[in-house]
Amino acid sequence: MNIAILLPLKEKYTHIGGGAVSILVNTHLKNSKYKKTTRIYGSKIEKVLDSNNFCPLDSNKSFFSNLSFVRSFEKKIHIKTDIIELHNRPRYFFYLKKKFSNKKFILFFHNNPLDLKGSQSLQDRKYLYEKVDCLVFLSVWMKDQFFKDLKITDTKKIEIFYPGVEALKRFPVKKNTILFVGKLNYAKGYDIFSNAVSKFIKTNKSWKAIAIGSESRREILKKSNILEFGEIPNKEVLKIISESKITIACSRWNEPLGRLPIETASRGSFPIVSNKGGLVETLSENFSILKKNNSNTLLKKLNFLVKNPKKLLSLQKDIFKNFNYSLKITTKKIDNIRNNLFEKNITIKSKNLKILHIASFNETSNGSLFYSTANKFNIGFTKLGHFVQNVDDKYFLKSNFYNTISSLNNKIIFNVINFAPDLIFLGHTNKVTSATLRKIKSLLPRTKICRWYIDSISPEFFKNNSKILLNNINLIDKVFITSKPNKDLSKFKNKFYFIPNPTDLSIERNKNFLMNKPAYDLFFSLSHGQHRGVLKSGKKDERDDFINYLHLTLYQIKKFFISTSFNTPKWGSEFFYYLSNSRMGLNMSRGNYQNLYSSDRISSLVGNGLLTFMDKKTNYDKFFTNNEIVFYKNKTDLANKVLFFKKNDSLAKKYAKNAYNKYHKYFNSEEVCSYILSESNLTKKRKFYWSK
């Protein structure tokens, strides 16, 4: 991976005079696994921090000096650069994105975004949020400033990064020193420090005070009993912090980052700070915040600590022990931020994912379709420890006359912004527009967009069904279907994957193989869609002839058939009543192409412990043997096998139990959802029963 880091124009990449940007870049480069392939671009300067990686840029001193500086970078950037990292200069991005649209961009904020050109306006920040591949803030406070009035919550392209410091192995030897580091001005509260500490030193002769920093337009008079060292290399600053017992940061302005608390904790120097901006975010345990940021309060705090030396030592050792921003850890985090920009290197930060499920959850059915596949997916993801947020597209459009497809898509966008999902899981819907999907990809480039589909893909239905199945297929990452992908789908390489219809013990709760003398020997249910209360009038279904034949042939057995010629569709508890009182079930789906296809009735039949019959052309004998599911060749073969198991009830129970155990073990909701996440590159790859 080749990385180009562009420093701000006025940043001095040098030991003396180098700012916070230079310190962060240089210290984290030393241990980065990309050190050899990283180039740092900045203004020409003598005695650079690292001449091996540094590339000086040209710029004139005119009004357009920043533009000439960025153009120089454009000319000198290595042709094989993968990532461009910008630090604290968002306006550079606006120019460079146009020149290098194919490269990944990381933008680091070291200061309040509202004070920086390129991120001051709401429009600019919105553009940055949508176009930059990763926005890195050095404090939560900075992030909150960026999102002020933007109405967008944290997402996967947002990172909070606290700079690291090389840790010490042992608690250092301390001197009676009180330290101040920063510009010697009112904004930094240097007058508060100097007034309080000057008085303190007069009554505590064994102590001394040191100030590190400068101020070109100095207004605060120097105190004779405070040593001022001016600007010195960061290595020397850390050495003095190591020797100091107390370090003070009493800023009046909102400090964007609490770097000083990080450095003091790494050296066991007790920090006293004001509650401003991001200053307090990096404090370790047992810190001290000034309730009132003035000289009197600070003086009282110092006197208390000096009068209690054992307490002070205990506090110092506690913050040293609890230091958790070692350079090794933070460097690894920066490298991971870079890795995560490329899909092949994506690693999930948390085992707990956020999933936005957009499908029909049968709100208008009043619970009659509680066993739907959509609900089983939700159950499976939840059992795996993930959080699922639902958007019911059909109910939304029906619930209010004023709800339109446009308002539905706006609702989805707001859900994405506020929820920041890792996976967007689409069901049988074609109401999500391509514009919405593109917007999602710009907002959350690492979020996966997948679809599930459980209807037949048989050629005679494909033209109509493809309106959903292939809707915006170019913007969908993966599609999971309950058939083996056929030739119509083969041109979409690595898009379509087979999944079995999931079962779940919270829904499929019966064990019919334990039942003696059931009310019905054979159960079959035909429907023309789960959302319909009745079968379609005048609709010809090829399965009707099959069922009529069985009815006439199997006159001696008790059966409950739902088809055009018999009972009307049953839903909810009524459906389960007839199913749960049956020994055997017929799983017959429509369509000529049935390679691994089954409707979701298979999970209801096998999952509730019915001996299940399936057409051999489904090829489900790839998963189940004949002593689990019974496969038939034609209607005559089926009729004979039904009669056989009617006479051999103990064998029917045994086979049903075998299939039940296997289905619940391998085809349960958790396994199916695990497979979906695995193939979507959201969890680690592993083998599944049906993918071997």
Buried (B, 14 or more C-beta within 10 A) or exposed (E): BBBBBBBBBEBBBBBEBBBBBBBBBBBBBEBBEBBEBBBBBBBEBEEBBBEEBBBBBEBEEEEEBBBBBBBBBBEBBEEEBBBBBBBBBBBBBBBBBEEBEEBBBBBBBBBBBEEBEBBBEEEBBBBBBEBBBBBBBBBEBBBEBBBEEEEBEBBBBBBBBBBBBEBBEEBBEBBBBBBBBBBBBBBBBBBBBBBBBBBBBEEBEEBBBBBBBBBEEEEBEEBEBBEBBEEBBBEEBBBBBBBBBBBBBBBBBBBBBBBBBBBBBBBBBBBBBBEBBBBBBBBBEBBBBBEEBBBEBBBEBBBEBBEEEEEBBEBBBBBBEEBBBBBEEBBBBBBBBBBBBBEEEBEBEEEEBBBBBBBBBBBBBEEBBBBBBBBBBBBBBBBBEBBBBBBBBBBBBEEEEEBEBEEBBEBBBEBBBEBBBBBBBBBBBBBBBEEBBEBBBEBBBBBBBBBBBBBBBBEEBBEEBBEBBBBBBEBBBBBBBBBBBBEBBEEBEEBBBBBBBBBBEEBBEBBBBEBEEBBBBBBBBBBBEBEEEEBEEEEEBEBBEBBBBBBEBBEEBBBBBBBBEBEEBBBBEEBBEBBBBBBBBBBBBBBEBBBBBBBBBBBBBBBBBBBBBBBBBBBBEEBBEEEBBBBBEEBEBBBEBBBEBBEEBEEBBBBBBBBBBBBBEBBBBBBBBBBBBBBBBBBEEEEBEBEE
